[in-house]
Amino acid sequence: MFAATAATWFARRGIHYGWVMVALTFLVSVCTSAAVSLPGVLIVPMTEEFGWGRGAVAGAMGVMFCLFAVMAPFAGALMIRHGLRRVVSTAAIIAVIAVIGLTQVATPWQVWACLALLGGAAGMVALVLSATVANRWFVERRGLVMGLLTAAFAAGQLTFLPAAAALAASHGWRMAILPAIIGLAICATLYLLFARDWPAQVGLAPYGAKAIVPPPAASANNVVSLSLSVLGESLRNRVFWILAGTFFICGLSSTGIVNQHFIPFCGDMGVSAVVAASFLAMMGVFNFIGTVCSGWLSDRFDNRILLAWYYGLRGLALIWLPFSSFDMLSLTLFAVFFGLDYVATVPPTVKLAALHFGPEKAAIVFGWAFAAHQLGSAVSAAMGGVWRDVAGSYGPAFITVGMISVSAALAVLTLHDARGRAVRAA
């Protein structure tokens, strides 16, 4: 009822309801990823209060990203079977329960349980939701929509952190969860009221299409089996290993190490959590710009070359950070430079998956590559804290991850150029 009324209201003003779905999904991406970022703010005050080592909580971060990775390839199956509204609202509610649970922990295993629940909830929506909305609601502007929603997911991991860090500093770390909880509750309510699974449910054709296409009947095929069968085929192709392997390194060198350990690293160097979180928010702003520009570039240049530049420059930035002075200028330079590159790898990786595996399998292939991305995040999130406990500094972890990122730049250059084949097939 609400969605149909809203669709009519927007149509009278020349606005397709698909853009409302983009706005709703944008909010979900921002708030869900903000919740996943909370451990980066909580790790220092939590370990200080309970007397735990950093590794105890960092291991829980690794579990969170592992559950994220496991859930992500099958998120599309959940959306097909149960609809976008139910999946998104359920994921938001589970995430709220997990975040609230963090404020009640007394032992490390409870932290692990809460973060595992949070990772599973985030994996239910992630980038698969963005791809689903873009493909169902848009025939034209799909690339723009995917770029915007990808940027939203990464930016959300950064933009909520200053408020959370300020609350943790002024009112205690347990209060730092409030922005994420409020955002998730709003998202769940709005999605239930205004989101719909298909344009036909509000009497519209997809954006850029003329005919209204009825929602497809429920498929008798087992979508989970389909996902696994495509994975089996892909594993026999070295292109998949390169795409998934470099995307593993993407997670290793972005959300795992920077998102979770940048604030503690800055704290070791005398920079307050609030100031460090502000630089992460700055990364979020430049990440939005960089991801949208990357989508534009991926339509015009060789995606292998783009990825080589992205991974190489990211690696150099990570190697440089431990040797910087951690003053305002150096942290600003890092935030701007790293922010532009933060998830710029997504559009070229999606494009290469389509070129090498075909458009009908590209989404599933990318889903498995995204799982590898989250596993990479899990490794650096967990090992970053352990390495800090052992070495007494985050420096070796950042330098090592930076060197691995440079190796990814070399790996993508070994891919053969599939553009000519794609043009001939078209």
C-alpha positions in Angstrom: 0.0 0.0 0.0 2.7 2.5 1.0 4.9 1.6 -1.9 2.1 1.8 -4.5 1.1 5.2 -3.2 4.7 6.5 -3.1 5.3 5.2 -6.6 2.3 7.1 -7.9 3.4 10.3 -6.1 6.9 10.0 -7.6 5.7 9.2 -11.1 3.6 12.4 -11.2 6.9 14.2 -10.6 8.8 12.3 -13.3 10.8 10.2 -10.9 11.0 6.4 -11.5 10.5 4.4 -8.3 13.7 2.5 -9.1 15.5 5.5 -7.7 13.6 5.2 -4.5 14.8 1.6 -4.3 18.3 2.8 -4.8 17.9 5.3 -2.0 16.5 2.7 0.4 19.3 0.2 -0.6 21.9 3.0 -0.2 20.8 3.5 3.4 20.8 -0.2 4.1 24.3 -0.5 2.7 25.6 2.4 4.8 24.1 1.3 8.0 24.9 -2.4 7.7 28.5 -1.7 6.9 28.7 0.9 9.7 27.7 -1.9 12.1 30.5 -4.1 10.7 33.0 -1.3 11.4 32.1 -0.9 15.1 34.8 -3.4 16.3 37.5 -0.9 15.0 36.2 1.6 17.6 35.5 -0.9 20.4 38.7 -3.0 20.3 40.9 -0.6 22.4 38.5 0.4 25.2 37.0 -3.1 25.4 40.4 -4.8 25.8 41.5 -2.2 28.3 38.4 -2.7 30.4 38.6 -6.5 30.5 42.4 -6.8 30.4 42.3 -8.9 27.2 45.0 -9.0 24.5 44.2 -7.4 21.1 44.4 -10.8 19.5 41.4 -12.1 21.6 39.1 -9.5 20.0 40.8 -9.4 16.6 40.1 -13.2 16.3 36.4 -12.4 16.7 36.7 -9.9 13.9 38.1 -12.7 11.7 35.2 -14.9 12.6 32.8 -12.0 11.7 34.3 -11.7 8.2 34.3 -15.5 7.8 30.6 -15.7 8.4 30.2 -12.7 6.1 32.1 -14.6 3.4 30.1 -17.9 3.9 26.7 -16.1 3.7 27.4 -13.8 0.8 27.4 -16.3 -2.1 24.0 -17.6 -1.0 22.4 -14.3 -0.3 20.9 -14.2 -3.8 19.2 -17.5 -3.1 17.6 -16.1 0.1 16.3 -13.1 -1.9 14.8 -15.3 -4.6 13.1 -17.5 -2.1 11.9 -14.9 0.5 12.0 -11.5 -1.2 14.1 -8.4 -0.7 12.0 -6.9 2.1 12.0 -10.0 4.3 15.7 -10.6 3.9 16.8 -7.0 4.4 14.5 -6.5 7.4 15.5 -9.8 9.0 19.2 -9.0 8.5 18.8 -5.6 10.1 17.0 -7.0 13.1 19.7 -9.7 13.6 22.4 -7.1 13.3 20.7 -4.9 16.0 20.6 -7.9 18.3 24.3 -8.7 17.7 25.4 -5.1 18.3 23.4 -4.7 21.5 24.8 -8.1 22.6 28.3 -6.6 22.4 27.5 -4.2 25.3 26.7 -7.2 27.5 29.8 -9.3 27.0 32.0 -10.4 29.9 34.2 -13.1 28.2 36.0 -13.3 24.8 33.7 -16.1 23.5 30.7 -13.8 23.9 32.4 -11.3 21.7 33.1 -14.0 19.1 29.4 -15.1 19.2 28.1 -11.5 18.7 30.5 -10.7 15.9 29.7 -14.1 14.2 26.0 -13.2 14.3 26.8 -9.7 12.9 28.9 -11.1 10.1 26.1 -13.5 9.0 23.6 -10.7 9.0 25.8 -8.4 7.0 26.5 -11.2 4.5 22.7 -11.5 3.9 22.7 -8.1 2.2 26.2 -7.0 1.2 26.8 -6.2 -2.5 24.5 -9.0 -3.6 21.5 -6.8 -2.6 23.0 -3.9 -4.6 23.4 -6.1 -7.7 19.9 -7.5 -7.3 18.3 -4.0 -7.2 20.4 -2.8 -10.1 19.5 -5.8 -12.3 15.8 -5.9 -11.4 14.9 -2.3 -11.4 17.2 -0.9 -14.2 17.8 -1.6 -17.8 19.6 1.7 -18.3 22.1 3.2 -15.8 22.9 -0.1 -14.2 26.6 0.7 -14.1 25.9 4.0 -12.4 23.6 2.4 -9.9 26.1 -0.4 -9.1 28.8 2.2 -8.6 26.7 4.3 -6.2 25.6 1.3 -4.1 29.1 -0.2 -4.0 30.5 3.2 -2.8 27.7 3.3 -0.2 28.7 0.0 1.3 32.3 1.0 1.6 31.6 4.6 2.7 29.2 3.3 5.5 32.2 1.4 7.0 33.9 4.8 7.5 31.4 7.6 7.9 29.7 6.4 11.1 33.0 6.0 12.9 33.6 9.6 14.0 30.2 9.7 15.9 30.9 6.3 17.4 34.4 7.2 18.5 33.1 10.5 20.0 30.5 8.7 22.0 33.0 6.1 23.1 35.4 8.9 24.3 32.7 10.9 26.1 30.2 8.4 27.3 32.0 5.0 27.2 32.4 2.4 24.5 29.0 0.9 25.1 27.3 4.1 23.9 29.2 3.9 20.6 26.7 1.5 19.2 23.9 4.0 19.2 24.4 5.4 15.7 24.4 2.0 14.1 21.4 0.7 16.0 19.3 3.7 15.2 20.3 3.6 11.5 19.5 -0.2 11.2 16.2 0.3 12.9 15.2 3.0 10.5 16.4 0.9 7.5 14.3 -2.1 8.6 11.2 0.0 9.0 11.6 1.9 5.7 12.4 -1.2 3.7 9.4 -3.0 5.0 7.1 -0.1 4.2 8.4 1.1 0.9 10.5 -1.5 -0.8 9.2 -4.0 -3.4 10.9 -7.0 -5.0 10.0 -6.1 -8.6 8.9 -3.0 -10.6 5.7 -4.8 -11.7 4.5 -4.9 -8.1 4.1 -1.1 -8.3 2.8 -1.1 -11.9 6.1 -0.1 -13.5 8.6 -1.3 -16.1 12.2 -1.3 -15.1 14.0 2.0 -15.7 14.8 2.3 -19.4 12.3 -0.4 -20.4 8.9 0.0 -22.1 7.0 -3.1 -21.1 6.0 -4.1 -17.6 7.3 -7.6 -17.0 5.4 -9.7 -14.4 7.5 -11.1 -11.6 8.8 -14.5 -12.5 7.2 -17.6 -11.0 9.1 -19.3 -8.1 11.8 -21.4 -9.6 11.9 -25.1 -9.1 15.6 -25.1 -9.4 17.8 -25.3 -6.4 19.6 -22.0 -6.5 22.2 -23.1 -3.9 23.1 -26.1 -6.1 23.4 -23.8 -9.1 25.7 -21.5 -7.2 27.9 -24.5 -6.2 27.9 -25.9 -9.7 29.1 -22.6 -11.1 31.8 -22.6 -8.5 32.9 -26.1 -9.5 33.2 -25.0 -13.1 35.0 -21.8 -12.2 37.6 -23.6 -10.1 38.9 -25.3 -13.2 39.6 -21.9 -14.8 42.8 -20.1 -13.9 41.0 -16.8 -14.5 38.8 -17.4 -11.6 41.7 -18.2 -9.3 43.3 -14.9 -10.3 40.1 -12.9 -9.8 39.3 -14.5 -6.5 42.9 -14.5 -5.4 43.4 -10.8 -6.1 40.0 -10.0 -4.5 41.1 -11.9 -1.5 44.1 -9.5 -1.4 41.6 -6.6 -1.8 39.9 -7.6 1.4 43.2 -8.3 3.1 44.4 -4.8 2.3 41.3 -2.8 2.8 38.4 -3.7 5.1 40.4 -6.2 7.2 43.6 -4.2 8.0 42.5 -0.5 7.6 38.9 -0.7 8.7 39.7 -2.7 11.9 43.2 -1.6 12.8 43.8 1.9 11.5 42.3 3.5 14.7 44.3 1.3 17.1 47.4 1.9 15.0 46.9 5.7 15.2 46.3 5.3 19.0 49.7 3.6 19.3 51.2 6.6 17.6 49.5 9.2 19.9 46.5 10.0 17.7 43.1 10.0 19.5 40.4 7.6 18.4 38.1 10.5 17.5 40.7 12.1 15.2 41.6 8.8 13.6 38.0 8.0 13.0 37.6 11.4 11.3 40.4 10.4 8.8 38.5 7.2 8.1 35.4 9.3 7.4 37.5 11.4 5.0 38.4 8.1 3.3 34.7 7.4 3.0 34.2 10.6 1.1 37.0 10.0 -1.3 36.1 6.4 -1.6 32.7 7.5 -3.0 34.4 9.6 -5.6 37.0 6.9 -6.4 34.4 4.1 -6.9 32.1 6.1 -9.1 35.1 7.2 -11.2 36.4 3.6 -11.4 33.1 2.5 -12.8 33.4 5.2 -15.5 37.0 4.2 -16.2 36.1 0.5 -16.4 33.9 1.2 -19.4 36.6 2.9 -21.3 40.0 1.3 -20.4 41.5 -2.2 -20.1 40.3 -3.4 -16.7 43.5 -5.4 -16.1 45.6 -2.3 -16.3 43.2 -0.4 -14.0 43.4 -3.2 -11.4 47.2 -3.3 -11.6 47.3 0.4 -10.9 44.8 0.1 -8.0 46.6 -2.7 -6.3 50.0 -1.3 -6.8 49.2 2.2 -5.5 47.3 0.7 -2.6 50.3 -1.5 -1.6 52.6 1.5 -1.7 50.3 3.5 0.5 50.2 0.8 3.1 53.9 0.3 3.1 54.4 4.1 3.5 52.0 4.6 6.4 54.2 3.0 9.2 57.1 5.3 8.1 55.0 8.5 8.1 54.9 10.9 11.0 51.2 10.4 11.7 50.7 14.2 11.8 47.8 16.0 10.2 49.4 16.3 6.7 50.6 12.7 6.4 47.3 11.3 7.7 45.3 13.6 5.3 47.5 12.4 2.4 46.9 8.8 3.3 43.1 9.3 3.8 42.7 11.0 0.4 45.0 8.6 -1.5 43.8 5.4 0.1 40.2 6.5 0.0 40.2 7.0 -3.8 41.5 3.4 -4.1 39.5 1.8 -1.2 37.0 -0.3 -3.3 37.9 1.0 -6.8 38.7 -2.6 -7.6 35.0 -3.7 -7.6 33.8 -2.3 -11.0 36.8 -3.7 -13.0 36.5 -7.1 -11.2 32.8 -7.3 -12.0 33.6 -6.4 -15.6 36.3 -9.0 -16.0 34.1 -11.7 -14.5 31.5 -10.8 -17.2 34.1 -10.8 -20.0 35.6 -14.2 -19.1 32.6 -16.1 -17.8 29.7 -14.5 -19.7 26.9 -12.3 -18.3 24.7 -15.2 -17.3 27.3 -16.5 -14.8 29.1 -13.3 -13.9 27.0 -12.5 -10.9 27.5 -16.0 -9.3 31.2 -15.9 -10.1 31.5 -12.4 -8.5 29.6 -13.7 -5.5 32.2 -16.3 -4.9 35.0 -13.8 -5.5 33.4 -11.5 -3.0 33.4 -14.5 -0.5 37.2 -14.6 -1.1 37.3 -10.9 -0.5 35.7 -11.3 2.9 38.0 -14.2 3.8 40.9 -11.9 3.1 39.3 -9.4 5.4 39.0 -12.1 8.1 42.7 -13.0 7.8 44.1 -9.5 8.2 41.5 -8.5 10.8 42.5 -11.5 13.0 46.2 -11.5 12.3 46.6 -7.8 12.6 45.8 -7.9 16.3 47.9 -11.0 16.9 50.9 -9.4 15.1 50.5 -6.3 17.2 50.6 -8.4 20.4 53.7 -10.3 19.2 55.7 -7.5 17.6 54.4 -4.6 19.7 53.5 -2.6 16.6 51.1 -2.7 13.7 53.9 -1.6 11.4 55.0 -5.1 10.2 51.4 -6.0 9.5 50.7 -3.0 7.3 54.0 -3.4 5.5 53.5 -7.1 4.8 49.9 -6.5 3.5 51.2 -3.7 1.3 53.8 -6.0 -0.3 51.1 -8.6 -0.9 48.9 -6.0 -2.5 51.8 -5.1 -4.9 52.0 -8.8 -5.9 48.3 -8.7 -6.8 49.1 -5.9 -9.3 51.5 -8.3 -11.1 49.0 -11.2 -11.0 46.2 -9.4 -12.8 48.5 -8.5 -15.7 48.8 -12.3 -16.4 45.1 -12.4 -17.5 44.5 -12.6 -21.2 42.5 -9.8 -22.9 38.9 -11.1 -23.3 37.6 -7.9 -24.7 37.9 -8.9 -28.4 36.2 -12.2 -27.7 33.3 -10.4 -25.9 32.8 -8.1 -28.8 32.8 -11.0 -31.3 30.3 -12.8 -29.1 28.0 -9.8 -29.0 
